[in-house]
Amino acid sequence: MHRRGRGIPRKGSLCWRPSLPEHKVAWDAGTGSGQAALSLEEHYDQVIATDASAAQLKHAAKHPKVHYLHTPISLSEDELVSKLGGDNSIDLIISATAVHWFDLPDFYSVANRVLKKPHGIIAVWTFYDMRDLKKSMKMLREAVLPYCDPRLCYPLEGYRKLPFPFESVGYGCEGSPIELDMEVEMTFDEYVKSVKTGSVFLQANEKGVELFSDEILEEMKREWGDNTGRRKLHCIECMLVGKSKSDRSLISKVLVMK
């Protein structure tokens, strides 16, 4: 059920974490290499980090507070809930650039069960755009959309169409995520490589389709400028944060999704 992750948006971590009365147990769903899980360890007594890929977990950075669990998609809901500590056991659930890969009704059903009531929080986010490279990013999205897995449409649209059946806590809601700024540093070559090695580009290449056109490359160069070394890039992350609705309300929404 769970794979692929990245760290917490710096500004985002300031907005929803202080609203939690307890900082005992957090769950990073789709932890990947464990970046997001590690960014939680200083704030929580225990971090449970899960992923459907055993291979990914082998490369995750170890920490005494972070407990990595392999959660294959064959696990039943009751088995997964039990592995996570049971009903009403989790203070915070996060999913960093991963939730769109999940079976959403199943994941949200588990999330609603394990979140502590009434204050447990779920936060999901994804990379969306680059403020410095907006035109080339738009060109990339337009090139990718016809070829990508339908689930990738969620992050490409900034989670604006992602089902999110939780009560808003003031930081985004279903259909209206909040946008957060992050800074990263890289060279132009590193940036181009990170784009060209994306799963959509690689899969298209296997079919003989080159999505990364000369026009896109030239626009990237123009927007990048003359800086030949490392430079700061301003990324936009889209985030949804919520808590469990009343049982009747959430169950109805999940049934509609199914």
C-alpha positions as CSV (number, residue, x, y, z in Angstrom):
1,M,0.0,0.0,0.0
2,H,2.7,2.5,0.9
3,R,5.7,3.7,-1.0
4,R,7.8,6.8,-1.9
5,G,8.4,9.7,0.4
6,R,10.2,12.9,1.0
7,G,10.8,15.3,3.9
8,I,8.4,17.6,5.6
9,P,7.9,21.0,4.0
10,R,9.6,23.4,6.4
11,K,6.7,25.9,6.7
12,G,4.2,23.2,6.7
13,S,5.7,21.6,9.8
14,L,5.0,24.8,11.6
15,C,1.3,25.0,10.9
16,W,-0.3,21.7,11.9
17,R,2.0,20.0,14.4
18,P,1.4,22.5,17.3
19,S,-2.3,21.8,17.2
20,L,-1.7,18.2,18.5
21,P,-2.1,17.7,22.2
22,E,0.1,14.6,22.2
23,H,3.3,13.8,20.3
24,K,3.7,10.1,21.1
25,V,3.2,8.1,17.9
26,A,3.4,9.2,14.3
27,W,2.9,7.1,11.2
28,D,4.7,7.8,7.9
29,A,2.8,6.0,5.2
30,G,4.8,5.3,2.1
31,T,8.1,6.2,3.7
32,G,10.4,5.1,0.8
33,S,13.9,6.0,2.0
34,G,12.6,7.3,5.3
35,Q,13.3,11.1,4.8
36,A,9.9,12.2,6.2
37,A,10.0,9.7,9.0
38,L,13.4,11.0,10.1
39,S,12.2,14.6,10.2
40,L,9.6,13.6,12.7
41,E,11.8,11.8,15.2
42,E,12.7,14.8,17.3
43,H,9.0,15.6,17.8
44,Y,7.6,12.1,18.6
45,D,8.4,9.3,21.0
46,Q,8.0,6.8,18.2
47,V,7.7,7.0,14.5
48,I,6.2,4.0,12.5
49,A,7.3,4.1,8.9
50,T,5.7,1.7,6.5
51,D,6.2,0.8,2.8
52,A,4.9,-1.9,0.5
53,S,8.4,-2.2,-1.0
54,A,10.8,-4.3,1.1
55,A,13.6,-3.2,-1.3
56,Q,13.0,0.5,-0.5
57,L,13.1,-0.2,3.3
58,K,16.5,-1.8,3.0
59,H,17.9,1.5,2.0
60,A,16.0,3.6,4.6
61,A,18.2,5.5,7.1
62,K,18.1,3.9,10.6
63,H,17.2,5.7,13.8
64,P,16.3,4.3,17.2
65,K,13.0,6.1,17.3
66,V,12.0,5.1,13.8
67,H,10.4,1.6,13.4
68,Y,10.3,0.5,9.8
69,L,7.6,-2.0,8.8
70,H,7.1,-3.8,5.5
71,T,3.4,-3.6,4.7
72,P,2.6,-5.6,1.5
73,I,-0.7,-4.9,-0.2
74,S,-1.8,-8.4,0.7
75,L,-2.3,-7.4,4.3
76,S,-5.9,-7.2,5.4
77,E,-7.2,-4.0,7.1
78,D,-7.3,-5.6,10.5
79,E,-3.7,-6.9,10.1
80,L,-2.4,-3.5,9.1
81,V,-4.3,-1.8,12.0
82,S,-2.8,-4.3,14.4
83,K,0.7,-3.7,13.1
84,L,0.3,0.0,13.6
85,G,-0.8,-0.4,17.2
86,G,-4.5,-0.8,17.0
87,D,-7.5,1.5,16.8
88,N,-7.1,5.1,18.2
89,S,-3.3,4.7,18.6
90,I,-1.7,7.3,16.2
91,D,-1.4,11.0,16.9
92,L,-0.2,12.0,13.5
93,I,-0.3,10.3,10.0
94,I,1.7,11.8,7.2
95,S,2.2,10.7,3.6
96,A,4.8,12.6,1.6
97,T,4.4,12.4,-2.2
98,A,2.9,9.0,-1.8
99,V,-0.8,8.9,-1.0
100,H,-1.8,9.1,-4.7
101,W,-0.3,5.6,-5.2
102,F,-2.5,4.0,-2.5
103,D,-5.8,2.3,-2.7
104,L,-7.5,5.4,-1.3
105,P,-10.7,4.0,0.2
106,D,-8.6,1.2,2.0
107,F,-6.0,3.7,3.2
108,Y,-8.5,6.2,4.5
109,S,-10.4,3.5,6.3
110,V,-7.2,2.4,8.1
111,A,-6.3,6.0,8.8
112,N,-9.7,6.7,10.4
113,R,-9.4,3.7,12.6
114,V,-5.9,4.3,13.9
115,L,-6.1,8.1,14.4
116,K,-6.7,9.2,18.0
117,K,-10.1,10.8,18.4
118,P,-10.8,13.7,18.4
119,H,-7.4,15.3,18.0
120,G,-5.4,13.0,15.7
121,I,-4.2,14.6,12.5
122,I,-3.5,13.4,8.9
123,A,-1.4,15.4,6.6
124,V,-0.6,14.6,2.9
125,W,1.5,16.6,0.5
126,T,3.2,16.5,-2.9
127,F,5.6,18.4,-5.0
128,Y,3.7,20.6,-7.5
129,D,5.7,23.4,-9.1
130,M,8.9,25.5,-9.3
131,R,8.5,29.2,-8.8
132,D,11.7,29.9,-10.7
133,L,10.9,27.6,-13.7
134,K,7.1,28.0,-14.2
135,K,7.0,27.9,-18.0
136,S,9.2,24.9,-18.4
137,M,7.2,23.1,-15.6
138,K,4.0,23.8,-17.5
139,M,5.5,22.4,-20.7
140,L,6.6,19.3,-18.8
141,R,3.2,18.7,-17.3
142,E,1.6,19.1,-20.8
143,A,4.0,16.6,-22.2
144,V,3.6,14.1,-19.5
145,L,-0.2,14.0,-18.9
146,P,-1.1,11.9,-22.0
147,Y,1.4,9.2,-21.0
148,C,1.3,9.0,-17.2
149,D,-0.4,6.6,-14.9
150,P,-3.9,8.1,-14.0
151,R,-2.8,8.2,-10.4
152,L,-0.1,10.7,-11.3
153,C,-2.7,13.2,-12.3
154,Y,-3.3,13.9,-8.7
155,P,0.2,15.4,-8.0
156,L,0.3,17.0,-11.4
157,E,-2.8,18.9,-10.5
158,G,-1.5,19.8,-7.0
159,Y,-3.9,17.4,-5.2
160,R,-6.8,19.6,-6.1
161,K,-8.8,16.5,-7.3
162,L,-7.5,14.1,-4.6
163,P,-10.3,12.6,-2.5
164,F,-9.6,13.6,1.1
165,P,-12.6,12.7,3.3
166,F,-11.4,14.4,6.5
167,E,-12.5,17.5,8.5
168,S,-10.4,20.5,7.8
169,V,-8.3,21.9,10.6
170,G,-7.7,25.2,8.7
171,Y,-4.9,24.1,6.4
172,G,-6.4,23.0,3.2
173,C,-9.4,20.8,2.6
174,E,-10.6,18.5,-0.2
175,G,-10.5,20.4,-3.5
176,S,-8.5,23.3,-2.0
177,P,-5.0,22.3,-0.7
178,I,-2.6,24.9,0.8
179,E,0.6,25.8,-1.0
180,L,3.9,25.8,0.9
181,D,7.3,27.0,-0.2
182,M,10.4,24.8,0.0
183,E,14.0,25.6,-1.0
184,V,16.3,23.1,-2.6
185,E,19.9,23.5,-4.0
186,M,21.2,21.8,-7.1
187,T,23.1,22.4,-10.3
188,F,21.4,22.6,-13.7
189,D,22.7,19.2,-14.7
190,E,21.3,17.6,-11.4
191,Y,17.9,19.2,-12.0
192,V,17.7,17.9,-15.6
193,K,18.8,14.5,-14.5
194,S,16.1,14.4,-11.8
195,V,13.5,15.2,-14.4
196,K,14.6,12.8,-17.1
197,T,14.9,9.9,-14.6
198,G,11.3,10.3,-13.5
199,S,9.2,7.2,-13.9
200,V,6.9,8.7,-16.5
201,F,9.9,9.7,-18.7
202,L,11.6,6.3,-18.3
203,Q,8.4,4.4,-19.2
204,A,7.8,6.6,-22.2
205,N,11.4,6.0,-23.4
206,E,10.8,2.3,-23.2
207,K,7.9,2.8,-25.6
208,G,10.1,4.8,-28.0
209,V,8.6,8.2,-26.9
210,E,10.9,11.0,-25.9
211,L,8.9,13.4,-23.7
212,F,11.9,15.6,-22.7
213,S,12.0,17.7,-25.9
214,D,14.7,20.1,-27.1
215,E,12.1,22.9,-26.6
216,I,11.7,22.0,-23.0
217,L,15.4,21.9,-22.4
218,E,16.0,25.3,-24.0
219,E,13.2,26.9,-21.9
220,M,14.8,25.4,-18.8
221,K,18.1,26.9,-19.7
222,R,16.5,30.3,-20.4
223,E,14.7,30.3,-17.0
224,W,17.8,28.9,-15.2
225,G,20.0,31.7,-16.3
226,D,23.8,31.9,-16.4
227,N,24.5,30.3,-13.0
228,T,26.8,27.3,-13.7
229,G,27.1,26.3,-10.1
230,R,24.5,25.3,-7.5
231,R,21.5,27.6,-7.1
232,K,18.5,27.8,-4.9
233,L,15.2,26.7,-6.3
234,H,11.8,27.6,-4.8
235,C,9.5,24.6,-4.9
236,I,5.8,24.6,-4.3
237,E,4.3,21.8,-2.2
238,C,0.6,21.2,-2.0
239,M,-0.7,20.0,1.3
240,L,-4.0,18.7,2.8
241,V,-4.4,18.4,6.6
242,G,-7.4,17.1,8.4
243,K,-8.8,15.0,11.3
244,S,-11.4,12.3,11.4
245,K,-15.0,13.4,10.8
246,S,-17.8,11.8,12.7
247,D,-17.9,8.1,12.1
248,R,-21.1,8.2,10.1
249,S,-19.9,11.1,7.9
250,L,-16.5,9.4,7.1
251,I,-18.0,6.0,6.5
252,S,-20.5,7.4,4.0
253,K,-17.8,9.2,2.1
254,V,-15.5,6.1,1.9
255,L,-18.4,4.0,0.6
256,V,-19.1,6.5,-2.1
257,M,-15.4,6.4,-3.1
258,K,-15.6,2.6,-3.4
